[in-house]
Amino acid sequence: AVTLHRHACHGAPLSAGALLGEWTNIAAQLSLLTHALASPTSLSWEGVRTLEPPPEVTMRPELNCWLALGLTRTLLRIADAGYYNEVLALFAKPLQASPQLLLTALLNMALAGSASETPLQQDLLEQLFPLFISGDSPGSTALLLRLWPLQPAAIMRAMAQLHRAQPQSILRLLDLAQSCNALEQVLRLSAYSFTIDLATLAQRKDLIEVEPWLVECLRRDKEHAFLKAVLDYLRDKLLGPSARSAVASSATNLNVLSLDTAAVFFRVLHAAPNLPNSLADDVTQLYLQCVQAKPKLQTLYGGPTGSKAAAAIPP
């Protein structure tokens, strides 16, 4: 069709805009786009809204089509209509040749976590972000700082995902949060295993006071999910991987928790109001186990908190 149009119009290229947007015949649209993207310079992209080329990217003519936001938006819509694998194959070229460009385009699409975010958009972001959040790519921090205003929630989600896969990345993640002036914002995420580790490291580097942060988190913790995550964290860090299942504790190979900070955790937990008896007992039992493993913890713990659970702690 592209070639026929060129012949019929005496060599004038087909406008790319004609292939974008919402079509009733999605299969035909996908077929035409697949053909067009095999030779993207055969189309005219004039009049199509485009991105400014990212400063980190050396643009080649065959990549110019991926500056068109309408192309990415149209392909995501087609993928969501039942053509996921076919569209994923079309994204393979920018994914490999210019991941910075593709990441920028995707962050101009639906907001991360919203109902409008398609599975393919989310999956592509999960592939792209580790390339830059891990810090392995030159200029990665500059790229993320530039993209932060577009979708901070997407970047924070990716930070939590990287920590889940690579807990040892916590040092890099703290540096990134600091670079984005977003440490307080990141610490409000509900990815508790990440935020607890991040707060612990931030306390160690004198960037925050962990006690008021803990108190505030517990105040908002109506379902006690945060408290349970704190107990899991303390158990892993103070008693070691054998204290939990191998699945839960695998890869937790960087311990940033000092005994001083652990003592703060236990003081705040024992002072937490309105804890169910079962959870208060869990706090006390874990404390006793940790004291047995780390006797210095009892010295650092300090005076009584006034909670019922604290009364069970031996002098």
C-alpha positions as a LaTeX table, in Angstrom:
\begin{tabular}{lrrr}
\hline
Residue & $x$ (\AA) & $y$ (\AA) & $z$ (\AA) \\
\hline
Ala1 & 0.00 & 0.00 & 0.00 \\
Val2 & 2.85 & 2.39 & 0.81 \\
Thr3 & 4.51 & 1.66 & $-2.55$ \\
Leu4 & 1.21 & 1.99 & $-4.44$ \\
His5 & 0.60 & 5.36 & $-2.81$ \\
Arg6 & 4.05 & 6.57 & $-3.82$ \\
His7 & 3.42 & 5.55 & $-7.45$ \\
Ala8 & $-0.07$ & 7.04 & $-7.50$ \\
Cys9 & 1.13 & 10.32 & $-6.02$ \\
His10 & 4.15 & 10.68 & $-8.30$ \\
Gly11 & 6.69 & 9.77 & $-5.66$ \\
Ala12 & 5.16 & 11.67 & $-2.73$ \\
Pro13 & 5.53 & 9.63 & 0.46 \\
Leu14 & 2.50 & 8.48 & 2.42 \\
Ser15 & 1.82 & 10.53 & 5.53 \\
Ala16 & 2.50 & 8.46 & 8.62 \\
Gly17 & $-0.49$ & 10.07 & 10.28 \\
Ala18 & $-2.77$ & 8.08 & 7.98 \\
Leu19 & $-1.60$ & 4.85 & 9.62 \\
Leu20 & $-1.96$ & 6.03 & 13.22 \\
Gly21 & $-4.93$ & 6.57 & 15.49 \\
Glu22 & $-7.91$ & 4.27 & 15.96 \\
Trp23 & $-8.88$ & 1.99 & 13.10 \\
Thr24 & $-11.83$ & $-0.36$ & 12.97 \\
Asn25 & $-9.79$ & $-2.97$ & 11.07 \\
Ile26 & $-6.96$ & $-3.37$ & 13.57 \\
Ala27 & $-5.42$ & $-6.34$ & 11.76 \\
Ala28 & $-5.06$ & $-4.32$ & 8.57 \\
Gln29 & $-3.61$ & $-1.38$ & 10.47 \\
Leu30 & $-1.03$ & $-3.64$ & 12.13 \\
Ser31 & $-0.11$ & $-5.16$ & 8.79 \\
Leu32 & 0.44 & $-1.75$ & 7.21 \\
Leu33 & 2.45 & $-0.48$ & 10.19 \\
Thr34 & 4.61 & $-3.60$ & 10.17 \\
His35 & 5.38 & $-3.01$ & 6.49 \\
Ala36 & 5.97 & 0.70 & 7.02 \\
Leu37 & 8.31 & 0.20 & 9.97 \\
Ala38 & 10.44 & $-2.12$ & 7.89 \\
Ser39 & 11.30 & 0.98 & 5.87 \\
Pro40 & 10.26 & 3.96 & 8.02 \\
Thr41 & 12.02 & 6.53 & 5.84 \\
Ser42 & 9.49 & 5.76 & 3.11 \\
Leu43 & 6.83 & 7.61 & 5.14 \\
Ser44 & 6.40 & 11.31 & 5.75 \\
Trp45 & 6.31 & 12.15 & 9.45 \\
Glu46 & 5.49 & 15.81 & 8.90 \\
Gly47 & 2.52 & 16.98 & 10.91 \\
Val48 & 2.89 & 14.14 & 13.43 \\
Arg49 & 3.61 & 15.22 & 16.99 \\
Thr50 & 7.14 & 14.21 & 17.86 \\
Leu51 & 9.46 & 14.24 & 20.83 \\
Glu52 & 12.60 & 16.28 & 20.99 \\
Pro53 & 15.46 & 13.82 & 20.42 \\
Pro54 & 16.85 & 12.85 & 23.82 \\
Pro55 & 20.29 & 14.44 & 24.33 \\
Glu56 & 21.69 & 11.02 & 25.24 \\
Val57 & 20.79 & 9.60 & 21.81 \\
Thr58 & 22.60 & 9.89 & 18.51 \\
Met59 & 19.67 & 9.81 & 16.13 \\
Arg60 & 19.83 & 7.76 & 12.95 \\
Pro61 & 17.28 & 8.29 & 10.16 \\
Glu62 & 15.66 & 4.90 & 10.70 \\
Leu63 & 14.97 & 5.80 & 14.35 \\
Asn64 & 13.21 & 9.09 & 13.65 \\
Cys65 & 9.84 & 7.37 & 13.42 \\
Trp66 & 10.08 & 6.48 & 17.14 \\
Leu67 & 10.05 & 10.17 & 17.99 \\
Ala68 & 6.37 & 10.14 & 16.97 \\
Leu69 & 4.28 & 9.73 & 20.12 \\
Gly70 & 1.32 & 8.68 & 17.99 \\
Leu71 & 3.24 & 5.63 & 16.79 \\
Thr72 & 3.95 & 4.36 & 20.30 \\
Arg73 & 0.39 & 5.13 & 21.43 \\
Thr74 & $-1.13$ & 3.36 & 18.41 \\
Leu75 & 1.04 & 0.27 & 18.84 \\
Leu76 & 0.18 & $-0.01$ & 22.53 \\
Arg77 & $-3.50$ & 0.20 & 21.68 \\
Ile78 & $-3.14$ & $-2.50$ & 18.99 \\
Ala79 & $-1.25$ & $-4.75$ & 21.42 \\
Asp80 & $-4.06$ & $-4.36$ & 23.94 \\
Ala81 & $-6.54$ & $-5.45$ & 21.27 \\
Gly82 & $-5.07$ & $-8.94$ & 21.08 \\
Tyr83 & $-1.81$ & $-8.48$ & 19.16 \\
Tyr84 & 0.65 & $-8.36$ & 22.06 \\
Asn85 & 3.37 & $-10.57$ & 20.59 \\
Glu86 & 3.20 & $-9.01$ & 17.13 \\
Val87 & 3.57 & $-5.50$ & 18.53 \\
Leu88 & 6.26 & $-6.55$ & 20.99 \\
Ala89 & 8.31 & $-7.69$ & 17.98 \\
Leu90 & 7.98 & $-4.21$ & 16.43 \\
Phe91 & 9.35 & $-2.61$ & 19.60 \\
Ala92 & 12.44 & $-4.83$ & 19.45 \\
Lys93 & 14.34 & $-2.38$ & 17.24 \\
Pro94 & 14.08 & 0.75 & 19.45 \\
Leu95 & 14.48 & $-1.42$ & 22.55 \\
Gln96 & 17.88 & $-2.51$ & 21.30 \\
Ala97 & 19.02 & 0.49 & 19.24 \\
Ser98 & 17.76 & 3.37 & 21.39 \\
Pro99 & 16.38 & 2.35 & 24.80 \\
Gln100 & 16.63 & 5.96 & 26.03 \\
Leu101 & 14.31 & 7.08 & 23.25 \\
Leu102 & 11.81 & 4.29 & 23.84 \\
Leu103 & 11.79 & 4.91 & 27.59 \\
Thr104 & 11.11 & 8.60 & 27.00 \\
Ala105 & 8.24 & 7.79 & 24.62 \\
Leu106 & 6.67 & 5.30 & 27.02 \\
Leu107 & 6.75 & 7.79 & 29.87 \\
Asn108 & 4.75 & 10.14 & 27.66 \\
Met109 & 1.99 & 7.53 & 27.54 \\
Ala110 & $-0.46$ & 6.51 & 30.30 \\
Leu111 & 0.50 & 7.07 & 33.93 \\
Ala112 & 2.14 & 4.10 & 35.60 \\
Gly113 & $-0.33$ & 2.16 & 37.68 \\
Ser114 & $-3.37$ & 3.81 & 36.11 \\
Ala115 & $-6.20$ & 1.92 & 34.45 \\
Ser116 & $-4.97$ & 3.24 & 31.10 \\
Glu117 & $-1.52$ & 1.66 & 31.38 \\
Thr118 & $-1.48$ & $-1.35$ & 29.07 \\
Pro119 & 0.28 & $-4.62$ & 29.92 \\
Leu120 & 2.78 & $-4.04$ & 27.11 \\
Gln121 & 3.63 & $-0.55$ & 28.34 \\
Gln122 & 4.26 & $-1.93$ & 31.82 \\
Asp123 & 6.30 & $-4.86$ & 30.52 \\
Leu124 & 8.47 & $-2.63$ & 28.34 \\
Leu125 & 9.11 & $-0.28$ & 31.25 \\
Glu126 & 10.14 & $-3.26$ & 33.38 \\
Gln127 & 12.68 & $-4.21$ & 30.72 \\
Leu128 & 14.00 & $-0.68$ & 30.20 \\
Phe129 & 14.31 & 0.81 & 33.66 \\
Pro130 & 16.95 & $-1.61$ & 35.04 \\
Leu131 & 19.28 & $-0.54$ & 32.23 \\
Phe132 & 19.42 & 2.92 & 33.78 \\
Ile133 & 18.40 & 2.61 & 37.42 \\
Ser134 & 21.17 & 0.09 & 38.03 \\
Gly135 & 23.63 & 2.81 & 37.03 \\
Asp136 & 25.49 & 0.63 & 34.55 \\
Ser137 & 24.78 & 2.89 & 31.57 \\
Pro138 & 26.75 & 6.11 & 31.00 \\
Gly139 & 24.59 & 9.14 & 31.70 \\
Ser140 & 21.85 & 7.04 & 33.32 \\
Thr141 & 21.36 & 9.38 & 36.28 \\
Ala142 & 21.12 & 12.41 & 33.99 \\
Leu143 & 18.50 & 10.60 & 31.91 \\
Leu144 & 16.41 & 9.68 & 34.96 \\
Leu145 & 16.64 & 13.20 & 36.36 \\
Arg146 & 15.36 & 14.53 & 33.05 \\
Leu147 & 12.51 & 12.00 & 32.98 \\
Trp148 & 11.52 & 12.34 & 36.64 \\
Pro149 & 9.02 & 15.20 & 36.09 \\
Leu150 & 7.21 & 13.12 & 33.45 \\
Gln151 & 6.35 & 10.19 & 35.68 \\
Pro152 & 7.93 & 10.02 & 39.14 \\
Ala153 & 5.56 & 7.18 & 40.08 \\
Ala154 & 6.89 & 5.03 & 37.25 \\
Ile155 & 10.49 & 5.60 & 38.30 \\
Met156 & 9.72 & 4.89 & 41.96 \\
Arg157 & 7.88 & 1.70 & 41.00 \\
Ala158 & 10.92 & 0.64 & 39.01 \\
Met159 & 13.20 & 1.39 & 41.97 \\
Ala160 & 11.13 & $-0.91$ & 44.18 \\
Gln161 & 11.16 & $-3.60$ & 41.49 \\
Leu162 & 14.94 & $-3.41$ & 41.16 \\
His163 & 15.36 & $-3.71$ & 44.94 \\
Arg164 & 13.12 & $-6.76$ & 44.97 \\
Ala165 & 15.26 & $-8.41$ & 42.28 \\
Gln166 & 18.62 & $-7.04$ & 43.47 \\
Pro167 & 18.59 & $-6.01$ & 47.14 \\
Gln168 & 22.27 & $-5.13$ & 46.88 \\
Ser169 & 21.24 & $-2.19$ & 44.68 \\
Ile170 & 20.08 & $-0.25$ & 47.77 \\
Leu171 & 23.14 & 2.03 & 47.75 \\
Arg172 & 22.50 & 3.05 & 44.15 \\
Leu173 & 18.78 & 3.52 & 44.87 \\
Leu174 & 19.48 & 5.85 & 47.79 \\
Asp175 & 21.85 & 7.88 & 45.60 \\
Leu176 & 19.15 & 8.13 & 42.93 \\
Ala177 & 16.47 & 9.19 & 45.41 \\
Gln178 & 18.83 & 11.87 & 46.72 \\
Ser179 & 19.70 & 13.04 & 43.19 \\
Cys180 & 15.99 & 13.46 & 42.43 \\
Asn181 & 15.40 & 15.27 & 45.77 \\
Ala182 & 12.76 & 12.62 & 46.37 \\
Leu183 & 13.91 & 10.61 & 49.37 \\
Glu184 & 10.88 & 11.61 & 51.45 \\
Gln185 & 8.56 & 10.79 & 48.55 \\
Val186 & 10.16 & 7.39 & 47.93 \\
Leu187 & 9.95 & 6.53 & 51.63 \\
Arg188 & 6.16 & 6.85 & 51.43 \\
Leu189 & 5.87 & 3.93 & 48.98 \\
Ser190 & 3.98 & 0.84 & 50.09 \\
Ala191 & 6.79 & $-1.45$ & 48.89 \\
Tyr192 & 7.78 & $-1.95$ & 52.51 \\
Ser193 & 10.76 & $-4.27$ & 52.13 \\
Phe194 & 12.32 & $-1.56$ & 49.95 \\
Thr195 & 11.38 & 1.48 & 52.01 \\
Ile196 & 12.47 & $-0.09$ & 55.31 \\
Asp197 & 15.85 & $-0.96$ & 53.83 \\
Leu198 & 16.12 & 2.52 & 52.30 \\
Ala199 & 15.21 & 4.26 & 55.56 \\
Thr200 & 17.74 & 2.13 & 57.44 \\
Leu201 & 20.52 & 3.10 & 55.04 \\
Ala202 & 19.43 & 6.76 & 55.06 \\
Gln203 & 19.63 & 6.75 & 58.87 \\
Arg204 & 23.09 & 5.24 & 58.69 \\
Lys205 & 24.19 & 8.08 & 56.40 \\
Asp206 & 22.54 & 10.70 & 58.67 \\
Leu207 & 20.05 & 11.68 & 55.99 \\
Ile208 & 16.96 & 11.04 & 58.12 \\
Glu209 & 15.98 & 10.18 & 61.69 \\
Val210 & 14.41 & 6.76 & 61.41 \\
Glu211 & 12.37 & 6.99 & 64.64 \\
Pro212 & 9.85 & 9.66 & 63.55 \\
Trp213 & 9.60 & 7.96 & 60.15 \\
Leu214 & 8.72 & 4.67 & 61.87 \\
Val215 & 6.20 & 6.33 & 64.15 \\
Glu216 & 4.44 & 7.96 & 61.20 \\
Cys217 & 4.41 & 4.74 & 59.17 \\
Leu218 & 2.90 & 2.82 & 62.08 \\
Arg219 & 0.30 & 5.55 & 62.57 \\
Arg220 & $-0.90$ & 5.02 & 58.98 \\
Asp221 & $-0.62$ & 1.23 & 59.22 \\
Lys222 & $-4.25$ & 0.33 & 59.83 \\
Glu223 & $-3.92$ & $-3.25$ & 58.58 \\
His224 & $-0.51$ & $-3.80$ & 60.28 \\
Ala225 & 1.12 & $-4.73$ & 56.95 \\
Phe226 & 4.00 & $-2.33$ & 57.63 \\
Leu227 & 4.60 & $-3.69$ & 61.12 \\
Lys228 & 4.72 & $-7.25$ & 59.81 \\
Ala229 & 7.20 & $-6.16$ & 57.13 \\
Val230 & 9.39 & $-4.56$ & 59.80 \\
Leu231 & 9.37 & $-7.81$ & 61.79 \\
Asp232 & 10.38 & $-9.76$ & 58.69 \\
Tyr233 & 13.15 & $-7.25$ & 58.02 \\
Leu234 & 14.54 & $-7.41$ & 61.56 \\
Arg235 & 14.33 & $-11.20$ & 61.52 \\
Asp236 & 16.29 & $-11.44$ & 58.28 \\
Lys237 & 18.93 & $-8.90$ & 59.21 \\
Leu238 & 19.51 & $-9.90$ & 62.84 \\
Leu239 & 18.89 & $-13.65$ & 62.80 \\
Gly240 & 20.01 & $-14.42$ & 59.25 \\
Pro241 & 18.41 & $-16.18$ & 56.27 \\
Ser242 & 17.86 & $-19.41$ & 58.19 \\
Ala243 & 15.24 & $-17.62$ & 60.27 \\
Arg244 & 12.89 & $-17.42$ & 57.29 \\
Ser245 & 12.16 & $-19.48$ & 54.24 \\
Ala246 & 14.81 & $-19.60$ & 51.53 \\
Val247 & 12.37 & $-18.04$ & 49.09 \\
Ala248 & 11.66 & $-15.06$ & 51.30 \\
Ser249 & 15.26 & $-14.37$ & 52.21 \\
Ser250 & 17.16 & $-15.27$ & 49.06 \\
Ala251 & 19.47 & $-12.56$ & 47.73 \\
Thr252 & 19.23 & $-10.43$ & 50.89 \\
Asn253 & 23.00 & $-10.31$ & 50.95 \\
Leu254 & 23.65 & $-6.68$ & 51.94 \\
Asn255 & 22.95 & $-5.81$ & 55.56 \\
Val256 & 22.79 & $-2.08$ & 56.25 \\
Leu257 & 21.09 & $-2.49$ & 59.65 \\
Ser258 & 23.24 & $-1.52$ & 62.62 \\
Leu259 & 22.40 & $-2.70$ & 66.14 \\
Asp260 & 21.84 & 0.92 & 67.18 \\
Thr261 & 19.16 & 1.30 & 64.51 \\
Ala262 & 17.70 & $-2.12$ & 65.37 \\
Ala263 & 17.31 & $-0.90$ & 68.96 \\
Val264 & 15.38 & 2.12 & 67.67 \\
Phe265 & 13.11 & $-0.19$ & 65.68 \\
Phe266 & 12.30 & $-2.28$ & 68.74 \\
Arg267 & 11.73 & 0.75 & 70.99 \\
Val268 & 9.24 & 2.18 & 68.50 \\
Leu269 & 7.51 & $-1.17$ & 67.97 \\
His270 & 7.12 & $-1.77$ & 71.70 \\
Ala271 & 5.70 & 1.72 & 72.16 \\
Ala272 & 3.20 & 1.38 & 69.28 \\
Pro273 & $-0.35$ & 1.90 & 70.59 \\
Asn274 & $-3.31$ & $-0.38$ & 69.98 \\
Leu275 & $-1.38$ & $-3.40$ & 68.77 \\
Pro276 & $-3.32$ & $-6.67$ & 68.79 \\
Asn277 & $-2.02$ & $-8.97$ & 71.50 \\
Ser278 & $-0.78$ & $-11.47$ & 68.94 \\
Leu279 & 1.38 & $-8.87$ & 67.19 \\
Ala280 & 2.65 & $-7.44$ & 70.48 \\
Asp281 & 3.68 & $-10.97$ & 71.42 \\
Asp282 & 5.42 & $-11.37$ & 68.05 \\
Val283 & 7.41 & $-8.20$ & 68.68 \\
Thr284 & 8.49 & $-9.37$ & 72.11 \\
Gln285 & 9.35 & $-12.88$ & 70.96 \\
Leu286 & 11.47 & $-11.56$ & 68.09 \\
Tyr287 & 13.22 & $-9.13$ & 70.42 \\
Leu288 & 14.15 & $-11.94$ & 72.81 \\
Gln289 & 15.44 & $-14.07$ & 69.94 \\
Cys290 & 17.52 & $-11.16$ & 68.64 \\
Val291 & 18.95 & $-10.41$ & 72.08 \\
Gln292 & 20.00 & $-14.02$ & 72.38 \\
Ala293 & 21.77 & $-13.78$ & 69.00 \\
Lys294 & 23.06 & $-10.21$ & 69.54 \\
Pro295 & 23.44 & $-9.57$ & 73.31 \\
Lys296 & 24.60 & $-5.98$ & 72.74 \\
Leu297 & 21.11 & $-5.17$ & 71.48 \\
Gln298 & 19.73 & $-5.32$ & 75.03 \\
Thr299 & 22.24 & $-2.69$ & 76.19 \\
Leu300 & 21.39 & $-0.42$ & 73.27 \\
Tyr301 & 17.65 & $-0.86$ & 73.73 \\
Gly302 & 17.50 & 1.50 & 76.69 \\
Gly303 & 14.72 & 2.10 & 79.14 \\
Pro304 & 11.12 & 0.85 & 79.23 \\
Thr305 & 8.62 & 2.04 & 76.67 \\
Gly306 & 5.52 & 1.67 & 78.79 \\
Ser307 & 3.89 & $-0.80$ & 76.40 \\
Lys308 & 2.50 & $-4.11$ & 77.54 \\
Ala309 & 4.91 & $-5.90$ & 75.26 \\
Ala310 & 7.90 & $-4.16$ & 76.81 \\
Ala311 & 6.93 & $-5.48$ & 80.22 \\
Ala312 & 7.76 & $-8.97$ & 79.01 \\
Ile313 & 11.33 & $-8.02$ & 78.18 \\
Pro314 & 13.77 & $-9.25$ & 80.82 \\
Pro315 & 16.02 & $-6.67$ & 82.51 \\
\hline
\end{tabular}
